[in-house]
Structures are given as structure tokens and as C-alpha cells.
Amino acid sequence: MLDIKFIRENSDLVKEAARKKHLSFDVVKLLEVDKERLTLMTEIEQMRAKQNQVSVEITKTQDQNAKMVLIYDMKLVKEEMQKKDEVLAKIMKSWRELMLAVPNIPDMSVPEGGSDKENVEVRSWGQPRQFTFEPKSHIDLMIKNDLVDFDRGIKVGGFRGYILKNEGARMSMAVWQFVMDELTPKGFTPMIVPSLVRKEAFLGTGYLPQGEEDLYKTQDGTYLSGTAEVGTMAYYMDEVLKKEELPKKMISFNTCYRREAGSHGKDTKGLYRVHEFNKVEQVVLCEASHEQSVKLHEELTVNAEVLLQALKLPYHVVLNCGGDLGLGQVKKYDIEAWIPSENRYGETHSSSYFHDFQTRRLNIRYKDQIDGKLRFAHSLNNTALATPRLLISIVENYQNEDGTITVPEVLRKYVGKDLISR
């Protein structure tokens, strides 16, 4: 959410943000509703002030006839004020809905484009392996080595279901522990956050109302989160932080759920696009400084790259175009790891910063030490690693001609072996 004062003074910027992000938003309508809101609020406040003033006069008036006239006049004022309150309630509802739809302003470096096909490569690392044999898909390799059961996964969990087993399960847990071991020494607080989260947290992080179709909702109105970002950001909701404690860096784990509502017919086989998965997420709160946000954004992205480099997985980093940004994102990188069987890179990470878009919604502030003012913090997040999707690149890049799979060196102490074979 943006500051309404900023929107009033920079309506052209908001209009341009909607255009660049390929979002439908009418800033003129918002400003019209905002004007109505302010006018009514002023009128109601004036009537309330008059009511308070006359109430004092009534207590002081000794003339009963004059007192009755004042009481009657105030009854009319009260009735009129109640009518205006009812109108204001409707206007406030419309105003809040429009405010939740205001797009954040993308950074100037964000390229034009309508979809992920127009994202721009920033850099790459590692050379895709040149196989002396036809590389198998992760589906064939994992079934051959008894690492996954798709048939029983679908029987138990439905469409896109899967069950990891044997070293498939151990390697997934190995990745989680590997990330925790690597990032905790860098000042990140390890956390396990809820997957079942209240609606306020989704509104605060910007996943509602626009992304509701991709969320699972429970009978009591809570939602299942698609990222640990939601629960981690809500951890400090409605709190005032100490500036000297910033930046707050958290590395959070949870099980994630996504309906994949907009991906009908895409990646229906294998582990690339599933409804239930696990993520380790970097989340940061910092002071309200664009320079600090940019610096930390690059730092979080590099953290994820270092993990992929340790796993020796070729990847590239792309800068997301305007049409591939979410409502609240100022700038975003995707990191995509190499998938040999498909001869392409596939997204494994995303890295974003939001300025105060999320924290304004969540009411996360800190007290500035210089002027003593309360300011909304800035927020950032980045996928450290997600499974089972990352297992695709690990299994395929480390496959051998006989169908066995070499365990990446950095995961061997967790998996307990060097080679997966049946």
C-alpha cells in the first residue's frame, strides 16, 4: 500500500506504474473517492464539534424554552450526522478496496515487457554439462532409483501429488539443513513459521485480494500460505522496532501450498509445479532507505547464488520485466537453474524488494533516532532454496550413464552416501 498523500501528489507515477506492470487500475477514480471521503469527514467533524459546543451551552442555559430549542436542533444535527456516517462507511469501503489495488512504483531499471518471456538476463554461472549420453529426466531417474512415487502420491493427495522416499526424502531434508547451516552464520535468525495464516497477513504482504484464486482457504477463513514470507512478515505486524536492531534478517522454513490456478495444462508431470512443497525463505526488514534496500536486495540474491554455486548447478539470473512483477514489488530477480533433459533454465528462486509497501499494510515501524519520528520499515525477501523443485536440477545434473545419481559433495554429510543406486 502506498501513502495516500504520495498518490495525490504523484498520480502520474502511479498511472505509469500500472501501465508498466500491465495492471488495470484507475487512479483518477481513487482520487475522486478520496476527495469525497475527505469532504464528508470534514463535514462530520464540524457537526460533531458543533454538537459538543451546543451540549456545553445546554448545560449552562437556565431558560427551559431555549434549552428545548437547542436540544431539538441537536437532534436534527445528530440525525443528519448519522446519515453522513452511513454514507462515509460506504465510501471508506470503496476507498480501502481501491487503496489495496494501488501498484507499487517499479524501479527505473525494470525493463518493459508483458511476461516472463521478456525478462532480461543479467549474468550466468557455470557451463551446462556436456553429456556423452542422452540425459534422462528427473522423473525417469527418480522412479528408477525409488526416490519418488507419483502414482501413490496422486492416490493420496490428488492431482500433482507425489511422495518422496528413500534418498529423495533425505536429499530434500539435506537441502533445507544445508541452507540453514550456510545462512545462519551470516546473521539470519532461523525460524519455522506457520503455513496456516490469518487473512490479515495475506492482505499485508499483498497476496490478497489480487491473488486469492491461487490460495487454499479453510472453513474458518484462514489461508494456507505459498511462501514462508507471509508468516515471517506477520511476525512483526503492528510493532515498533528499534532502529539499532535493523536490519532484521530471518531465514524461515515452512510447508507451502499453491493451487496453481493460472497454470492449467503446464508442467503437469514431475516435480516442477506441485501443489505442496517446502521452502526456506530469506526475509529482511531494514530502515526506510532506497539505497539500503538496493544493497540488501543484491546481498540476498548473491546468498542464493552462492548456495547454487556450492551445489555446482549452472544457473542464470534474470531481471524481471514490468509485466512479470507483482503488485507490491519494486524490483525482482529470478534465478533459474539448468535442467539438462529440457535443455533450458527453470526458475528456482525469486528475489524482491518492496520499500514500505508491505510494512505500511502490516503497520511495521521503527523510531528514527535522529528526529524521533516513526517510519515504516522496508521489506525484502528471497527464496533461499525450495524443494522438491530444486531436486530436478540436482538429480539431472548429477546423473550417470547407468542411471545412478552422484550426491553433490556439500550434501553428502546429510544424505549419508556419495552415490544413489538401486
VOGU-3710 file (C-alpha; in Angstrom, 3 decimals, decimal comma):
1> mldikfiren> 0,000/0,000/0,000  1,243/3,460/-0,862  0,772/6,602/1,222  -2,371/8,402/0,015  -0,517/11,730/0,236  2,130/10,331/-2,133  -0,608/9,139/-4,507  -2,290/12,554/-4,532  0,997/14,295/-5,316  2,268/11,665/-7,805
11> sdlvkeaark> -0,800/10,348/-9,608  1,074/10,264/-12,927  3,716/7,967/-11,368  1,005/5,597/-10,123  -0,645/5,595/-13,547  2,717/4,813/-15,160  3,365/2,021/-12,627  0,065/0,363/-13,567  0,924/0,637/-17,256  4,410/-0,805/-16,819
21> khlsfdvvkl> 3,148/-3,663/-14,665  0,290/-4,333/-17,107  -2,276/-3,873/-14,330  -5,722/-2,350/-14,622  -6,009/0,443/-12,066  -7,889/3,753/-12,253  -6,012/6,310/-10,142  -8,496/9,044/-11,118  -11,335/7,064/-9,549  -9,317/6,609/-6,353
31> levdkerltl> -8,649/10,353/-6,115  -12,336/11,118/-6,673  -13,348/8,721/-3,886  -10,597/10,128/-1,691  -11,930/13,661/-2,220  -15,445/12,536/-1,258  -14,010/10,826/1,810  -12,154/13,941/2,969  -15,145/16,221/2,343  -17,506/14,003/4,337
41> mteieqmrak> -15,010/13,543/7,161  -14,624/17,324/7,419  -18,400/17,848/7,465  -18,891/15,196/10,139  -16,104/16,634/12,283  -17,627/20,112/12,011  -21,041/18,758/13,018  -19,519/16,856/15,913  -17,692/19,984/17,078  -20,932/21,950/16,885
51> qnqvsveitk> -22,732/19,211/18,814  -20,117/19,357/21,578  -20,290/23,134/21,717  -24,100/23,183/21,983  -24,013/20,438/24,630  -21,996/22,805/26,817  -24,480/25,612/26,119  -27,406/23,367/27,087  -25,883/22,652/30,492  -25,344/26,372/31,101
61> tqdqnakmvl> -28,750/27,602/29,836  -31,296/28,317/32,561  -34,125/29,179/30,141  -36,072/25,958/29,630  -37,604/27,067/26,327  -34,204/27,982/24,918  -32,830/24,665/26,201  -35,614/22,726/24,428  -34,872/24,555/21,161  -31,182/23,686/21,416
71> iydmklvkee> -31,969/20,031/22,186  -34,313/19,845/19,187  -31,717/21,454/16,912  -29,088/18,988/18,106  -31,455/16,076/17,469  -31,661/17,173/13,833  -27,883/17,541/13,674  -27,430/14,056/15,155  -29,810/12,526/12,604  -28,010/14,275/9,759
81> mqkkdevlak> -24,665/13,166/11,138  -25,831/9,540/11,307  -26,842/9,708/7,642  -23,445/11,103/6,707  -21,722/8,398/8,788  -23,584/5,734/6,798  -22,520/7,315/3,511  -18,938/7,641/4,787  -18,856/3,947/5,725  -19,700/3,017/2,126
91> imkswrelml> -17,149/5,455/0,732  -14,472/4,145/3,135  -15,145/0,591/1,959  -14,678/1,641/-1,660  -11,587/3,709/-0,726  -9,914/0,810/1,103  -10,568/-1,563/-1,798  -9,025/0,882/-4,243  -6,051/1,532/-1,941  -5,340/-2,222/-1,812
101> avpnipdmsv> -5,172/-2,262/-5,607  -2,654/0,576/-5,988  0,532/-0,802/-7,613  3,918/-0,008/-6,137  6,265/2,088/-8,277  8,802/-0,123/-10,116  12,463/0,836/-10,140  13,718/2,701/-13,208  15,960/-0,258/-14,062  12,965/-2,582/-14,541
111> peggsdkenv> 12,660/-3,342/-18,282  9,482/-3,090/-20,332  7,645/-6,321/-21,069  4,386/-8,152/-20,572  5,506/-11,622/-19,427  8,469/-13,676/-18,181  9,489/-14,224/-21,810  10,709/-10,620/-21,837  12,843/-10,859/-18,686  16,466/-9,832/-19,268
121> evrswgqprq> 19,469/-11,994/-18,414  21,825/-10,209/-16,023  24,518/-12,866/-15,574  25,109/-16,598/-15,691  27,300/-19,010/-13,761  28,675/-22,409/-14,737  28,582/-24,215/-18,046  25,800/-26,732/-18,725  27,261/-30,207/-18,602  28,042/-31,841/-21,940
131> ftfepkshid> 26,729/-35,384/-21,627  28,230/-38,312/-23,570  24,782/-39,924/-23,392  21,181/-38,803/-23,680  20,326/-37,302/-20,260  17,246/-38,754/-18,587  14,513/-36,659/-16,968  14,223/-36,384/-13,207  11,012/-38,395/-13,477  12,760/-41,405/-15,028
141> lmikndlvdf> 15,803/-41,127/-12,766  13,838/-40,810/-9,536  11,428/-43,624/-10,385  14,336/-45,893/-11,397  16,108/-45,214/-8,089  12,916/-45,441/-5,998  13,155/-41,817/-4,862  9,578/-40,811/-5,662  6,154/-42,386/-6,107  3,847/-40,342/-8,306
151> drgikvggfr> 1,068/-42,926/-8,642  0,574/-43,313/-4,907  1,144/-39,589/-4,447  -1,839/-38,903/-6,714  -3,835/-41,630/-4,965  -3,188/-39,986/-1,603  -3,049/-36,279/-2,467  -4,786/-35,925/-5,819  -3,617/-34,161/-8,994  0,060/-33,098/-8,913
161> gyilknegar> 0,553/-35,322/-5,875  3,891/-37,043/-5,128  5,640/-38,884/-2,330  9,395/-38,533/-1,868  11,092/-41,588/-0,410  14,482/-43,054/0,409  17,287/-40,702/-0,663  14,688/-38,496/-2,384  13,298/-37,615/1,043  16,741/-37,414/2,632
171> msmavwqfvm> 18,115/-35,172/-0,106  15,159/-32,795/0,280  15,817/-32,519/4,019  19,555/-32,244/3,305  18,938/-29,138/1,187  16,957/-27,476/3,994  19,666/-28,165/6,563  22,420/-27,127/4,160  20,754/-23,725/3,673  20,271/-23,201/7,410
181> deltpkgftp> 23,903/-24,092/8,091  25,146/-21,716/5,393  22,990/-18,664/6,126  22,608/-18,685/9,904  26,266/-17,623/10,398  25,550/-14,614/8,157  23,294/-13,107/10,792  19,983/-14,734/9,859  17,647/-15,898/12,616  16,346/-19,406/11,800
191> mivpslvrke> 12,568/-19,738/12,091  9,847/-22,289/11,344  6,665/-20,317/10,652  3,018/-21,406/10,285  1,578/-22,467/6,959  -1,935/-21,764/8,227  -2,099/-17,974/8,416  -4,754/-15,347/9,126  -6,205/-13,219/6,337  -4,586/-10,032/7,698
201> aflgtgylpq> -1,115/-11,415/6,947  -2,031/-12,088/3,305  -3,535/-8,625/2,917  -0,418/-7,182/4,499  2,045/-8,958/2,236  -0,024/-8,233/-0,870  -1,230/-11,747/-1,692  -4,822/-10,611/-1,117  -7,088/-9,574/-2,626  -5,489/-9,992/-6,070
211> geedlyktqd> -4,006/-13,490/-5,582  -6,910/-15,190/-3,842  -7,576/-17,656/-6,658  -4,159/-19,241/-6,091  -4,635/-19,712/-2,328  -6,242/-22,549/-0,419  -8,819/-21,248/2,074  -10,054/-23,076/5,169  -13,552/-23,227/6,642  -12,686/-20,710/9,382
221> gtylsgtaev> -11,384/-18,037/6,997  -7,661/-18,664/7,348  -5,454/-19,453/4,352  -2,593/-21,814/3,536  0,474/-19,806/2,565  2,503/-20,292/-0,609  5,670/-18,951/0,989  7,225/-18,507/4,443  7,368/-14,782/3,634  3,745/-14,376/4,783
231> gtmayymdev> 4,174/-15,806/8,264  7,576/-14,196/8,737  6,416/-10,698/7,803  3,351/-11,021/10,044  5,645/-11,880/12,966  6,297/-8,143/13,474  2,823/-6,923/12,471  1,641/-3,865/14,472  5,009/-3,487/16,213  7,502/-0,650/16,567
241> lkkeelpkkm> 11,079/-1,898/16,164  14,286/-0,349/17,446  16,300/1,213/14,653  19,556/-0,107/16,104  18,219/-3,659/15,621  17,785/-3,133/11,871  18,238/-4,824/9,527  16,385/-7,824/10,916  17,360/-10,891/8,892  15,312/-14,081/9,114
251> isfntcyrre> 15,705/-17,440/7,391  12,323/-19,163/7,582  11,071/-22,624/6,723  7,536/-23,828/6,136  5,435/-26,135/4,000  3,813/-24,179/1,167  0,583/-24,611/-0,775  -0,458/-23,184/-4,131  -3,463/-24,022/-6,260  -1,554/-23,173/-9,463
261> agshgkdtkg> -4,862/-21,790/-10,710  -3,305/-19,973/-13,645  -1,173/-22,871/-14,893  -3,756/-25,288/-16,283  -2,024/-27,795/-18,523  1,508/-26,560/-17,694  4,156/-28,877/-16,194  1,570/-31,459/-15,166  4,174/-34,217/-14,809  7,052/-34,395/-12,385
271> lyrvhefnkv> 8,099/-32,128/-9,548  8,347/-28,731/-11,220  4,840/-27,406/-10,492  3,175/-29,049/-7,492  0,502/-28,006/-5,006  2,500/-28,769/-1,856  6,202/-28,071/-1,383  8,759/-26,780/1,126  10,749/-23,557/1,073  13,489/-21,876/3,012
281> eqvvlceash> 12,980/-18,129/2,625  15,206/-15,135/3,357  13,172/-12,218/4,760  14,642/-8,861/5,763  13,315/-5,697/7,405  15,521/-2,620/7,112  15,380/1,132/7,580  13,409/3,256/5,112  16,239/3,841/2,676  16,194/3,074/-1,036
291> eqsvklheel> 19,980/2,664/-1,012  19,755/0,166/1,861  17,014/-1,790/0,076  19,059/-1,978/-3,130  22,171/-3,092/-1,221  20,314/-5,807/0,687  18,476/-6,937/-2,458  21,788/-7,657/-4,154  23,075/-9,337/-0,987  20,093/-11,699/-0,740
301> tvnaevllqa> 20,399/-12,582/-4,413  24,106/-13,352/-4,024  23,328/-15,535/-0,979  21,074/-17,697/-3,145  23,666/-17,783/-5,929  26,395/-18,921/-3,523  24,193/-21,845/-2,491  23,727/-22,903/-6,118  27,442/-22,498/-6,729  28,195/-24,744/-3,748
311> lklpyhvvln> 25,857/-27,312/-5,289  27,693/-26,754/-8,614  24,464/-26,204/-10,527  24,682/-23,954/-13,635  22,223/-21,077/-13,463  21,486/-17,607/-14,727  19,939/-14,524/-13,119  17,241/-12,573/-14,950  15,824/-9,122/-14,224  12,042/-9,334/-14,305
321> cggdlglgqv> 10,200/-7,038/-16,686  7,293/-4,847/-15,576  4,608/-7,345/-16,556  6,286/-10,076/-14,504  6,308/-8,039/-11,281  3,744/-8,451/-8,539  1,587/-5,607/-7,274  3,983/-4,644/-4,488  7,397/-5,410/-5,936  9,756/-2,556/-6,769
331> kkydieawip> 12,301/-4,829/-8,429  12,730/-8,573/-8,780  15,320/-11,058/-9,935  14,575/-14,660/-10,837  17,315/-17,262/-10,587  16,905/-20,211/-12,935  18,881/-23,449/-12,683  19,800/-25,635/-15,655  17,539/-28,614/-16,493  19,512/-30,933/-18,833
341> senrygeths> 16,598/-33,076/-20,066  14,745/-29,973/-21,255  17,837/-28,057/-22,409  16,666/-24,914/-20,618  16,836/-22,997/-17,364  13,941/-23,351/-14,933  13,048/-20,894/-12,166  14,190/-21,977/-8,711  14,425/-18,640/-6,841  12,937/-15,165/-6,813
351> ssyfhdfqtr> 14,423/-12,133/-5,059  12,385/-8,955/-4,458  12,226/-5,711/-2,536  9,105/-3,700/-1,716  10,117/-0,445/0,021  7,308/0,197/2,581  4,507/-1,374/0,515  4,110/-4,387/2,836  5,100/-2,754/6,108  2,565/0,051/5,648
361> rlnirykdqi> -0,163/-2,579/5,312  1,212/-4,587/8,237  1,965/-1,494/10,344  5,614/-2,404/10,979  7,514/0,716/12,038  10,675/1,859/13,744  11,604/5,033/15,598  14,158/7,207/13,871  16,953/8,097/16,287  17,658/11,469/14,655
371> dgklrfahsl> 14,250/13,149/14,559  12,297/10,713/16,765  9,665/10,122/14,070  8,041/6,759/13,462  8,780/5,418/9,984  7,621/2,342/8,100  10,434/-0,150/7,591  11,374/-1,518/4,164  10,989/-5,228/3,397  12,738/-7,728/1,130
381> nntalatprl> 12,540/-11,464/0,513  14,341/-14,140/-1,446  13,912/-17,860/-1,929  16,963/-19,456/-0,362  16,041/-22,889/-1,758  12,788/-24,703/-2,490  12,095/-28,414/-2,738  11,147/-30,564/-4,471  11,724/-28,258/-7,475  15,465/-27,926/-6,869
391> lisivenyqn> 15,782/-31,726/-6,817  15,056/-31,659/-10,552  18,304/-29,840/-11,339  20,310/-31,764/-8,745  19,209/-35,194/-9,945  19,522/-34,390/-13,662  22,868/-32,593/-13,482  24,391/-35,318/-11,285  23,092/-38,329/-13,215  25,390/-41,042/-14,538
401> edgtitvpev> 25,080/-43,081/-17,715  23,990/-46,195/-15,805  21,102/-44,277/-14,212  22,746/-43,808/-10,825  22,955/-40,353/-9,246  26,026/-38,841/-7,628  25,212/-36,908/-4,451  26,561/-33,317/-4,509  29,579/-33,069/-2,261  28,053/-30,457/0,065
411> lrkyvgkdli> 25,022/-32,697/0,721  26,840/-35,948/1,389  27,174/-35,466/5,137  23,398/-35,047/5,350  22,409/-37,828/2,917  24,991/-40,266/4,269  26,306/-41,552/0,952  28,117/-40,476/-2,230  26,045/-42,389/-4,772  22,346/-43,199/-5,141
421> sr> 21,780/-46,540/-6,788  19,210/-49,302/-6,831
//
